[in-house]
Amino acid sequence: MLGVSLQAWFSNDDVAVAPGSKLTLMLTVHNLGESTDSYTIVPAGLTAGWTTVKQGNLTLFGGSQEVIEVEIAPPALPTTTAGPTAVSIRVIPLGDSDDAIVAEATVGIESFDDCRLVALQPVRRARHRALFEFMVENHGNSLASCRLRLIDASDRIDGTFDPPAVGVAPGSASLVRLKSKARRGVFRRGTRTLDFEIEAERQGHAPASTSLSFVQSPTIPAAAIARTLLAVAILGGLVLAWFALIKPTIEDAASDQVDDRIAELVAESDDSTATAPATTVPDAESPNTDEGEPTFFRLTVAPTLTQTADQSETMPDGEVFDMTDVRLENPFNDKGVATLLVNGDQVFIWSLDNIRGQLFEPRITPIRLQPGDNVTFSVRCDEIGDATRSTCTNAINIGGIAVEIEDS
């Protein structure tokens, strides 16, 4: 590129570099004038954030030239667009800044693949059918076209995906539901765990996968079997007592006092019938833990640097929500503090410095939210992880069971 008394050019052009790696370009600066001059050399354009000039200041005698190194290091982020990209370097003479020139080289940014499957409910408990939800996340810099597939080497699980295939843009995520069903539904007295995997197949790339577990409850709970056996034993005892004791007594007394004795025995039999069931009826069964609809909701925030942002969700009327798991997303490795509050009380506090990508927090004991309860997700942004963004970018997925409240 020519100026009044200066020329600068790259000796290599049309080269390629993969995001996350480094590439060194050679830049020649030529003083076309007759006098000595000094120059400031700085990156310019859209690639300035990941371009480094090894020698930022240079002095050349008239008619001389020098070669300096320019290092480019595109980050492995979804915002690093694949394809031809212009790398620009501005050379500014200290003697006359109006004679500044810009040297450019075309560099091919390669596409990179980073597709992930994140299960919102890695473990589900049911008798025959269960609904799993997971996110297909694209952390690469090109479109990820995925077809979902269930893998079960034991052939004990079958299911359908909704949708069966997704196309996810760079830096985005898509929600997919798996309606699973256990095969060979035979009688079971105990719980069994069916482990399987799901894969996101993509042409020309290794598939992304994650593991899930279907905990299948007994066909008839052990407590129900025990109560049934107890009731049968009590009933058998009553029948035996009738034939061994009560019936012979009635027959012996009937010969002497037929009418009066029969009336007395009828009354006694009615009394026994009225009181006996109180000793044989088992305790009322506890509420069925399989009731309710699996669901989740998502809260997203984008606070600016040093600021705090929050988003809230109010529980709807007519149902309670049992919070069973939370998944915190920090896709660009921002730094700060994230807080989950219920009705203003802090439930979880996380340091984003320790979370890269996402963090899954299962709950052994669910947190019950009543109608009208308020859930708030708050983030204070201390440092933005991606220099190309103006805010921190964080989200939380809250999963659980929604149970309708029956009118008494």
The 8 nearest C-alpha neighbors of each residue, nearest first, counted from 0:
[[1, 6, 7, 102, 8, 2, 100, 101],
 [2, 0, 6, 5, 3, 7, 100, 4],
 [3, 1, 5, 4, 6, 98, 100, 0],
 [2, 4, 5, 98, 1, 31, 32, 6],
 [5, 3, 31, 32, 2, 30, 6, 98],
 [4, 6, 30, 2, 31, 29, 3, 1],
 [5, 7, 1, 29, 0, 28, 2, 30],
 [8, 6, 28, 27, 0, 102, 29, 5],
 [7, 9, 27, 102, 26, 0, 10, 28],
 [10, 8, 26, 11, 25, 27, 104, 12],
 [9, 11, 25, 26, 8, 12, 27, 24],
 [12, 10, 9, 24, 25, 13, 14, 104],
 [11, 13, 104, 14, 105, 10, 106, 9],
 [12, 14, 105, 106, 107, 15, 11, 104],
 [13, 15, 106, 12, 107, 16, 105, 11],
 [16, 14, 107, 106, 108, 109, 13, 17],
 [15, 17, 108, 109, 107, 22, 18, 20],
 [16, 18, 109, 20, 108, 19, 15, 110],
 [19, 17, 75, 73, 74, 20, 16, 109],
 [18, 20, 75, 74, 73, 17, 72, 21],
 [21, 19, 18, 17, 72, 16, 73, 22],
 [22, 20, 72, 71, 70, 23, 19, 16],
 [21, 23, 71, 70, 16, 72, 24, 20],
 [22, 24, 70, 69, 71, 68, 25, 21],
 [25, 23, 69, 68, 70, 26, 11, 22],
 [24, 26, 68, 10, 9, 67, 69, 66],
 [27, 25, 9, 67, 66, 8, 68, 10],
 [26, 28, 66, 8, 7, 65, 9, 67],
 [27, 29, 7, 64, 65, 6, 66, 26],
 [30, 28, 64, 6, 5, 63, 31, 7],
 [31, 29, 5, 62, 32, 63, 61, 64],
 [32, 30, 4, 62, 5, 29, 61, 33],
 [31, 33, 4, 61, 30, 34, 62, 5],
 [32, 34, 61, 62, 31, 35, 60, 30],
 [35, 33, 61, 32, 60, 36, 62, 30],
 [34, 36, 60, 61, 59, 33, 37, 58],
 [35, 37, 59, 58, 34, 60, 94, 38],
 [38, 36, 58, 57, 93, 92, 59, 35],
 [37, 39, 92, 57, 91, 93, 56, 58],
 [40, 38, 56, 91, 55, 90, 92, 41],
 [39, 41, 90, 55, 89, 56, 38, 91],
 [40, 42, 89, 88, 55, 43, 39, 52],
 [43, 41, 88, 47, 89, 87, 50, 51],
 [44, 42, 47, 87, 88, 89, 41, 45],
 [43, 45, 46, 47, 87, 42, 86, 85],
 [46, 44, 47, 43, 48, 86, 85, 87],
 [45, 47, 48, 44, 49, 86, 50, 43],
 [48, 46, 42, 43, 50, 49, 45, 44],
 [49, 47, 46, 50, 45, 386, 42, 387],
 [48, 50, 72, 47, 73, 46, 71, 51],
 [51, 49, 71, 47, 70, 48, 46, 42],
 [50, 52, 70, 69, 53, 71, 49, 42],
 [53, 51, 69, 54, 55, 68, 70, 41],
 [52, 54, 68, 69, 51, 55, 67, 70],
 [55, 53, 52, 56, 67, 57, 68, 40],
 [54, 56, 40, 52, 39, 53, 41, 57],
 [57, 55, 39, 54, 38, 40, 58, 37],
 [56, 58, 38, 37, 39, 59, 55, 54],
 [57, 59, 37, 36, 38, 60, 56, 35],
 [60, 58, 35, 36, 63, 30, 37, 61],
 [59, 61, 35, 63, 34, 62, 36, 58],
 [60, 62, 33, 34, 35, 32, 63, 30],
 [61, 63, 31, 30, 32, 33, 60, 64],
 [64, 62, 60, 61, 30, 59, 29, 65],
 [63, 65, 29, 28, 30, 59, 27, 62],
 [66, 64, 28, 27, 67, 29, 63, 59],
 [65, 67, 27, 26, 28, 25, 68, 64],
 [68, 66, 26, 25, 27, 54, 65, 69],
 [69, 67, 25, 53, 24, 26, 52, 23],
 [68, 70, 52, 24, 23, 51, 53, 25],
 [69, 71, 23, 51, 22, 50, 24, 52],
 [72, 70, 50, 22, 21, 49, 51, 73],
 [71, 73, 21, 49, 20, 74, 50, 22],
 [72, 74, 18, 49, 19, 71, 75, 79],
 [75, 73, 19, 18, 76, 72, 79, 49],
 [74, 76, 18, 19, 73, 79, 77, 139],
 [75, 77, 78, 74, 79, 139, 140, 138],
 [76, 78, 140, 139, 169, 170, 79, 138],
 [77, 79, 76, 80, 140, 170, 169, 387],
 [80, 78, 77, 76, 140, 81, 74, 75],
 [81, 79, 78, 140, 82, 108, 77, 141],
 [80, 82, 108, 110, 109, 140, 79, 141],
 [81, 83, 108, 107, 84, 109, 80, 110],
 [84, 82, 107, 106, 108, 105, 85, 81],
 [85, 83, 106, 105, 107, 82, 86, 108],
 [84, 86, 105, 104, 87, 106, 103, 83],
 [87, 85, 104, 103, 46, 105, 84, 106],
 [86, 88, 103, 43, 102, 44, 42, 85],
 [89, 87, 42, 102, 43, 101, 41, 103],
 [88, 90, 101, 41, 40, 100, 42, 43],
 [91, 89, 40, 100, 99, 39, 101, 38],
 [90, 92, 99, 39, 38, 96, 93, 89],
 [93, 91, 38, 96, 94, 95, 37, 99],
 [94, 92, 38, 95, 37, 96, 91, 39],
 [95, 93, 92, 96, 36, 37, 38, 91],
 [94, 96, 97, 92, 93, 98, 99, 91],
 [97, 95, 92, 98, 99, 91, 93, 94],
 [96, 98, 95, 99, 91, 92, 100, 94],
 [97, 99, 96, 95, 2, 3, 100, 92],
 [100, 98, 91, 97, 90, 96, 92, 89],
 [99, 101, 90, 89, 2, 98, 102, 91],
 [102, 100, 89, 88, 90, 87, 103, 99],
 [101, 103, 88, 8, 87, 7, 0, 89],
 [104, 102, 87, 86, 85, 88, 101, 105],
 [103, 105, 86, 12, 85, 106, 9, 87],
 [106, 104, 85, 13, 84, 12, 86, 83],
 [105, 107, 14, 84, 13, 15, 83, 85],
 [106, 108, 83, 15, 82, 14, 84, 109],
 [109, 107, 81, 82, 16, 15, 17, 83],
 [108, 110, 17, 81, 16, 107, 82, 111],
 [111, 109, 81, 140, 141, 108, 112, 17],
 [110, 112, 139, 140, 109, 113, 18, 141],
 [111, 113, 139, 114, 110, 140, 141, 138],
 [112, 114, 139, 138, 137, 115, 111, 140],
 [115, 113, 137, 136, 138, 207, 112, 139],
 [116, 114, 136, 207, 135, 117, 137, 113],
 [115, 117, 135, 134, 209, 208, 136, 207],
 [118, 116, 134, 133, 115, 119, 135, 209],
 [119, 117, 133, 121, 120, 132, 134, 116],
 [118, 120, 133, 132, 121, 117, 398, 326],
 [119, 121, 118, 122, 131, 132, 123, 133],
 [122, 120, 211, 118, 119, 212, 123, 210],
 [123, 121, 212, 120, 211, 213, 124, 214],
 [122, 124, 213, 214, 212, 129, 120, 125],
 [125, 123, 214, 215, 213, 216, 122, 126],
 [126, 124, 215, 216, 127, 129, 128, 289],
 [125, 127, 216, 215, 128, 218, 217, 124],
 [126, 128, 181, 180, 125, 215, 129, 184],
 [129, 127, 180, 179, 125, 126, 181, 130],
 [130, 128, 179, 125, 178, 131, 123, 180],
 [129, 131, 178, 177, 179, 132, 176, 128],
 [132, 130, 177, 176, 120, 129, 178, 133],
 [133, 131, 176, 119, 175, 177, 120, 118],
 [134, 132, 118, 119, 117, 175, 174, 176],
 [133, 135, 174, 117, 173, 116, 136, 175],
 [134, 136, 116, 173, 172, 115, 174, 117],
 [137, 135, 172, 115, 114, 134, 171, 116],
 [136, 138, 114, 169, 139, 170, 171, 113],
 [137, 139, 113, 170, 77, 114, 169, 136],
 [140, 138, 113, 112, 77, 137, 111, 169],
 [139, 141, 77, 169, 110, 80, 111, 79],
 [142, 140, 169, 139, 110, 143, 168, 81],
 [141, 143, 168, 167, 169, 144, 166, 140],
 [144, 142, 167, 166, 145, 141, 168, 137],
 [145, 143, 166, 165, 201, 142, 167, 146],
 [146, 144, 201, 199, 200, 165, 164, 143],
 [145, 147, 164, 200, 199, 163, 165, 148],
 [148, 146, 199, 163, 198, 164, 200, 145],
 [147, 149, 198, 197, 199, 150, 146, 200],
 [148, 150, 197, 196, 198, 151, 147, 158],
 [151, 149, 196, 197, 195, 152, 148, 198],
 [152, 150, 195, 154, 153, 156, 196, 149],
 [151, 153, 154, 150, 195, 155, 156, 196],
 [152, 154, 151, 155, 156, 195, 193, 194],
 [155, 153, 151, 152, 156, 157, 182, 150],
 [154, 156, 182, 153, 181, 151, 157, 183],
 [157, 155, 181, 182, 154, 180, 151, 179],
 [158, 156, 180, 179, 181, 182, 155, 159],
 [157, 159, 179, 178, 180, 177, 156, 160],
 [158, 160, 178, 177, 179, 161, 157, 163],
 [161, 159, 177, 163, 162, 176, 178, 175],
 [162, 160, 176, 163, 175, 177, 159, 178],
 [161, 163, 160, 164, 175, 165, 176, 147],
 [162, 164, 160, 161, 147, 146, 165, 159],
 [165, 163, 146, 162, 145, 147, 166, 144],
 [166, 164, 145, 144, 167, 146, 162, 163],
 [165, 167, 144, 143, 145, 168, 142, 164],
 [166, 168, 143, 142, 171, 137, 172, 165],
 [167, 169, 142, 171, 170, 143, 137, 166],
 [170, 168, 140, 77, 137, 171, 141, 139],
 [169, 171, 77, 138, 137, 168, 139, 172],
 [172, 170, 168, 169, 137, 136, 167, 173],
 [171, 173, 136, 135, 167, 137, 134, 174],
 [174, 172, 135, 134, 175, 167, 136, 171],
 [173, 175, 134, 133, 135, 176, 172, 132],
 [176, 174, 133, 161, 132, 134, 162, 173],
 [177, 175, 132, 161, 131, 160, 178, 133],
 [176, 178, 160, 131, 159, 130, 179, 132],
 [179, 177, 130, 158, 159, 129, 176, 160],
 [178, 180, 158, 129, 128, 157, 177, 130],
 [181, 179, 128, 157, 127, 158, 156, 182],
 [182, 180, 156, 127, 155, 157, 128, 184],
 [181, 183, 155, 184, 156, 180, 157, 154],
 [184, 182, 185, 181, 155, 156, 186, 127],
 [183, 185, 182, 181, 186, 127, 187, 218],
 [186, 184, 183, 187, 218, 182, 217, 188],
 [185, 187, 218, 184, 188, 219, 217, 183],
 [188, 186, 217, 218, 189, 185, 219, 190],
 [187, 189, 217, 219, 221, 218, 220, 186],
 [190, 188, 217, 187, 191, 216, 221, 220],
 [189, 191, 216, 217, 215, 192, 214, 188],
 [192, 190, 215, 214, 189, 193, 216, 217],
 [191, 193, 214, 213, 215, 194, 212, 190],
 [192, 194, 213, 212, 214, 191, 195, 155],
 [195, 193, 212, 211, 192, 213, 196, 210],
 [194, 196, 151, 211, 210, 150, 212, 193],
 [197, 195, 210, 150, 209, 211, 149, 151],
 [196, 198, 149, 208, 148, 209, 150, 210],
 [199, 197, 208, 148, 207, 147, 200, 206],
 [198, 200, 147, 207, 145, 206, 146, 208],
 [201, 199, 206, 146, 145, 198, 147, 202],
 [202, 200, 145, 204, 144, 206, 203, 199],
 [201, 203, 204, 200, 144, 205, 145, 206],
 [202, 204, 201, 205, 200, 206, 112, 144],
 [205, 203, 201, 202, 206, 112, 200, 207],
 [204, 206, 207, 201, 203, 200, 202, 199],
 [207, 205, 200, 199, 198, 201, 204, 208],
 [208, 206, 199, 198, 115, 114, 116, 205],
 [209, 207, 198, 197, 116, 199, 206, 196],
 [208, 210, 196, 197, 116, 211, 198, 117],
 [209, 211, 196, 195, 197, 212, 208, 121],
 [212, 210, 121, 195, 196, 194, 122, 209],
 [211, 213, 194, 122, 193, 214, 121, 195],
 [212, 214, 193, 123, 192, 215, 124, 122],
 [215, 213, 192, 124, 191, 123, 193, 212],
 [214, 216, 126, 125, 191, 190, 124, 213],
 [215, 217, 126, 190, 125, 214, 218, 124],
 [218, 216, 189, 188, 187, 190, 219, 220],
 [219, 217, 187, 186, 220, 188, 216, 126],
 [218, 220, 217, 188, 221, 223, 224, 187],
 [221, 219, 223, 222, 217, 218, 224, 188],
 [220, 222, 224, 223, 225, 188, 219, 189],
 [221, 223, 225, 220, 224, 226, 219, 227],
 [224, 222, 226, 220, 221, 225, 227, 219],
 [223, 225, 221, 227, 222, 226, 228, 220],
 [226, 224, 222, 228, 223, 227, 229, 221],
 [225, 227, 229, 223, 224, 228, 281, 230],
 [226, 228, 224, 230, 229, 225, 223, 231],
 [229, 227, 231, 225, 230, 226, 232, 224],
 [228, 230, 226, 232, 227, 231, 225, 233],
 [229, 231, 227, 233, 232, 228, 279, 234],
 [232, 230, 228, 234, 229, 233, 235, 227],
 [233, 231, 235, 229, 230, 234, 228, 236],
 [234, 232, 236, 230, 235, 231, 229, 237],
 [235, 233, 231, 237, 236, 232, 230, 238],
 [236, 234, 232, 238, 233, 237, 231, 239],
 [237, 235, 233, 239, 234, 238, 240, 232],
 [236, 238, 240, 234, 235, 239, 241, 233],
 [239, 237, 241, 235, 240, 236, 234, 242],
 [240, 238, 236, 241, 242, 237, 243, 235],
 [239, 241, 237, 243, 238, 244, 242, 236],
 [242, 240, 245, 238, 239, 243, 244, 246],
 [241, 243, 246, 239, 240, 244, 245, 238],
 [244, 242, 240, 241, 239, 245, 246, 247],
 [245, 243, 240, 241, 246, 247, 242, 248],
 [244, 246, 241, 248, 247, 249, 242, 243],
 [245, 247, 249, 242, 248, 241, 244, 250],
 [248, 246, 250, 249, 245, 244, 251, 243],
 [247, 249, 251, 245, 246, 250, 252, 244],
 [248, 250, 246, 252, 247, 251, 253, 245],
 [249, 251, 247, 253, 248, 252, 246, 254],
 [252, 250, 248, 249, 253, 254, 247, 255],
 [251, 253, 249, 254, 250, 255, 248, 256],
 [254, 252, 257, 250, 256, 255, 251, 249],
 [253, 255, 252, 257, 256, 251, 250, 249],
 [256, 254, 253, 252, 257, 251, 260, 258],
 [257, 255, 253, 260, 259, 258, 254, 252],
 [256, 258, 253, 260, 259, 261, 254, 255],
 [257, 259, 261, 260, 256, 262, 253, 263],
 [260, 258, 262, 261, 256, 257, 263, 264],
 [261, 259, 263, 262, 256, 257, 258, 264],
 [260, 262, 264, 258, 263, 259, 257, 265],
 [261, 263, 265, 259, 260, 264, 266, 258],
 [264, 262, 260, 266, 265, 261, 267, 259],
 [263, 265, 267, 261, 266, 262, 268, 260],
 [266, 264, 268, 262, 263, 267, 261, 269],
 [265, 267, 263, 269, 264, 268, 270, 262],
 [268, 266, 264, 270, 269, 265, 271, 263],
 [267, 269, 265, 271, 266, 270, 264, 272],
 [270, 268, 272, 266, 267, 271, 273, 265],
 [269, 271, 267, 273, 268, 272, 266, 274],
 [272, 270, 268, 274, 273, 269, 275, 267],
 [271, 273, 269, 275, 270, 274, 268, 276],
 [274, 272, 270, 271, 275, 269, 276, 277],
 [275, 273, 271, 272, 276, 277, 270, 278],
 [274, 276, 277, 272, 271, 278, 273, 279],
 [277, 275, 279, 278, 274, 280, 273, 272],
 [278, 276, 275, 279, 274, 280, 273, 281],
 [279, 277, 276, 275, 280, 274, 281, 233],
 [278, 280, 276, 230, 277, 281, 233, 275],
 [279, 281, 276, 277, 278, 282, 230, 226],
 [282, 280, 226, 279, 283, 230, 227, 278],
 [281, 283, 284, 280, 226, 285, 279, 223],
 [284, 282, 281, 285, 280, 286, 223, 226],
 [283, 285, 282, 286, 287, 281, 223, 222],
 [284, 286, 287, 283, 288, 282, 222, 223],
 [287, 285, 288, 284, 290, 289, 283, 291],
 [286, 288, 289, 290, 285, 284, 291, 125],
 [287, 289, 290, 286, 291, 285, 125, 124],
 [290, 288, 287, 125, 291, 124, 126, 286],
 [291, 289, 288, 287, 402, 292, 286, 400],
 [290, 292, 402, 401, 400, 289, 293, 403],
 [291, 293, 401, 400, 294, 402, 290, 399],
 [294, 292, 400, 399, 401, 291, 295, 130],
 [295, 293, 399, 398, 400, 292, 401, 296],
 [296, 294, 398, 397, 399, 396, 297, 293],
 [295, 297, 397, 396, 398, 298, 294, 395],
 [296, 298, 396, 395, 397, 299, 295, 394],
 [297, 299, 395, 394, 310, 376, 396, 296],
 [300, 298, 394, 393, 395, 297, 310, 301],
 [299, 301, 393, 309, 308, 394, 302, 392],
 [300, 302, 392, 391, 390, 393, 303, 308],
 [303, 301, 308, 390, 307, 391, 306, 380],
 [302, 304, 390, 306, 391, 305, 380, 301],
 [303, 305, 380, 306, 381, 390, 382, 302],
 [306, 304, 381, 380, 303, 379, 307, 382],
 [307, 305, 303, 304, 379, 302, 380, 308],
 [308, 306, 379, 378, 302, 380, 309, 377],
 [309, 307, 302, 378, 377, 300, 301, 379],
 [308, 310, 377, 376, 300, 378, 375, 311],
 [309, 311, 376, 375, 298, 300, 299, 377],
 [310, 312, 375, 374, 376, 373, 313, 309],
 [311, 313, 374, 373, 375, 314, 310, 298],
 [314, 312, 373, 372, 371, 315, 374, 311],
 [313, 315, 370, 371, 372, 373, 312, 316],
 [316, 314, 370, 371, 313, 317, 318, 319],
 [315, 317, 370, 318, 371, 314, 319, 369],
 [316, 318, 404, 403, 315, 370, 319, 405],
 [319, 317, 403, 404, 402, 316, 370, 401],
 [318, 320, 369, 402, 368, 401, 370, 403],
 [319, 321, 401, 368, 400, 367, 322, 402],
 [322, 320, 367, 400, 399, 366, 365, 323],
 [321, 323, 399, 366, 365, 398, 324, 367],
 [324, 322, 399, 365, 362, 398, 321, 361],
 [325, 323, 361, 398, 362, 360, 322, 397],
 [324, 326, 397, 360, 396, 359, 398, 361],
 [325, 327, 359, 396, 358, 395, 360, 328],
 [326, 328, 395, 358, 357, 394, 359, 325],
 [327, 329, 357, 394, 393, 330, 395, 356],
 [328, 330, 356, 393, 332, 357, 331, 355],
 [331, 329, 356, 332, 328, 357, 355, 393],
 [332, 330, 384, 333, 329, 385, 356, 392],
 [333, 331, 384, 355, 329, 330, 356, 334],
 [332, 334, 384, 383, 331, 382, 391, 351],
 [335, 333, 352, 382, 351, 381, 380, 383],
 [334, 336, 381, 380, 351, 379, 350, 352],
 [335, 337, 350, 379, 351, 378, 349, 338],
 [338, 336, 378, 349, 377, 348, 350, 379],
 [337, 339, 348, 377, 347, 376, 378, 349],
 [340, 338, 376, 347, 346, 375, 345, 377],
 [341, 339, 345, 375, 344, 346, 343, 374],
 [340, 342, 374, 344, 343, 373, 375, 345],
 [343, 341, 373, 344, 372, 340, 374, 375],
 [342, 344, 341, 340, 345, 375, 373, 374],
 [345, 343, 340, 341, 342, 346, 339, 374],
 [344, 346, 340, 347, 339, 343, 341, 338],
 [345, 347, 340, 339, 344, 341, 348, 338],
 [348, 346, 339, 338, 345, 349, 340, 337],
 [349, 347, 338, 337, 339, 350, 346, 336],
 [350, 348, 337, 336, 351, 338, 347, 353],
 [351, 349, 336, 352, 353, 335, 337, 348],
 [350, 352, 334, 354, 335, 353, 336, 349],
 [353, 351, 334, 350, 354, 335, 333, 332],
 [352, 354, 351, 350, 355, 349, 334, 332],
 [355, 353, 351, 352, 356, 357, 358, 329],
 [356, 354, 332, 357, 329, 353, 330, 331],
 [355, 357, 330, 329, 328, 354, 332, 331],
 [356, 358, 328, 327, 329, 355, 354, 359],
 [357, 359, 327, 326, 354, 360, 328, 356],
 [358, 360, 326, 325, 361, 327, 357, 324],
 [359, 361, 325, 324, 326, 358, 362, 327],
 [362, 360, 324, 323, 325, 359, 363, 326],
 [361, 363, 323, 324, 364, 365, 360, 322],
 [364, 362, 365, 361, 323, 324, 366, 360],
 [363, 365, 362, 366, 323, 322, 361, 321],
 [366, 364, 323, 322, 321, 362, 367, 363],
 [365, 367, 322, 321, 368, 364, 323, 362],
 [368, 366, 321, 320, 322, 365, 369, 319],
 [369, 367, 320, 319, 372, 321, 366, 370],
 [368, 370, 319, 372, 371, 367, 320, 314],
 [371, 369, 316, 314, 315, 372, 319, 318],
 [370, 372, 314, 313, 369, 315, 373, 316],
 [373, 371, 314, 369, 370, 313, 368, 342],
 [372, 374, 313, 342, 341, 312, 371, 314],
 [375, 373, 341, 312, 311, 340, 313, 342],
 [376, 374, 311, 340, 310, 339, 377, 341],
 [377, 375, 339, 309, 310, 338, 311, 340],
 [376, 378, 309, 338, 308, 337, 375, 339],
 [379, 377, 337, 307, 308, 336, 380, 309],
 [378, 380, 307, 336, 335, 306, 381, 337],
 [379, 381, 335, 305, 304, 306, 382, 302],
 [382, 380, 335, 305, 334, 304, 379, 383],
 [383, 381, 334, 380, 333, 384, 304, 335],
 [384, 382, 333, 391, 385, 390, 334, 386],
 [383, 385, 333, 332, 331, 382, 386, 334],
 [386, 384, 387, 388, 383, 331, 333, 332],
 [385, 387, 388, 384, 383, 389, 48, 390],
 [386, 388, 385, 389, 78, 48, 384, 383],
 [389, 387, 386, 385, 390, 383, 391, 384],
 [388, 390, 303, 387, 391, 383, 386, 304],
 [391, 389, 303, 302, 301, 388, 392, 304],
 [390, 392, 301, 383, 302, 333, 380, 303],
 [393, 391, 301, 390, 300, 329, 331, 394],
 [392, 394, 329, 328, 300, 299, 301, 391],
 [395, 393, 299, 328, 298, 327, 300, 396],
 [394, 396, 327, 298, 326, 297, 328, 397],
 [395, 397, 297, 326, 325, 296, 398, 327],
 [398, 396, 325, 295, 296, 324, 297, 395],
 [399, 397, 295, 324, 323, 294, 322, 325],
 [398, 400, 322, 323, 321, 294, 293, 295],
 [399, 401, 293, 321, 292, 320, 291, 294],
 [402, 400, 320, 292, 291, 319, 293, 318],
 [403, 401, 291, 318, 319, 320, 400, 404],
 [402, 404, 318, 317, 405, 319, 401, 291],
 [403, 405, 318, 317, 402, 406, 319, 316],
 [406, 404, 403, 407, 317, 318, 402, 319],
 [405, 407, 404, 317, 403, 318, 316, 402],
 [406, 405, 404, 403, 317, 318, 286, 402]]
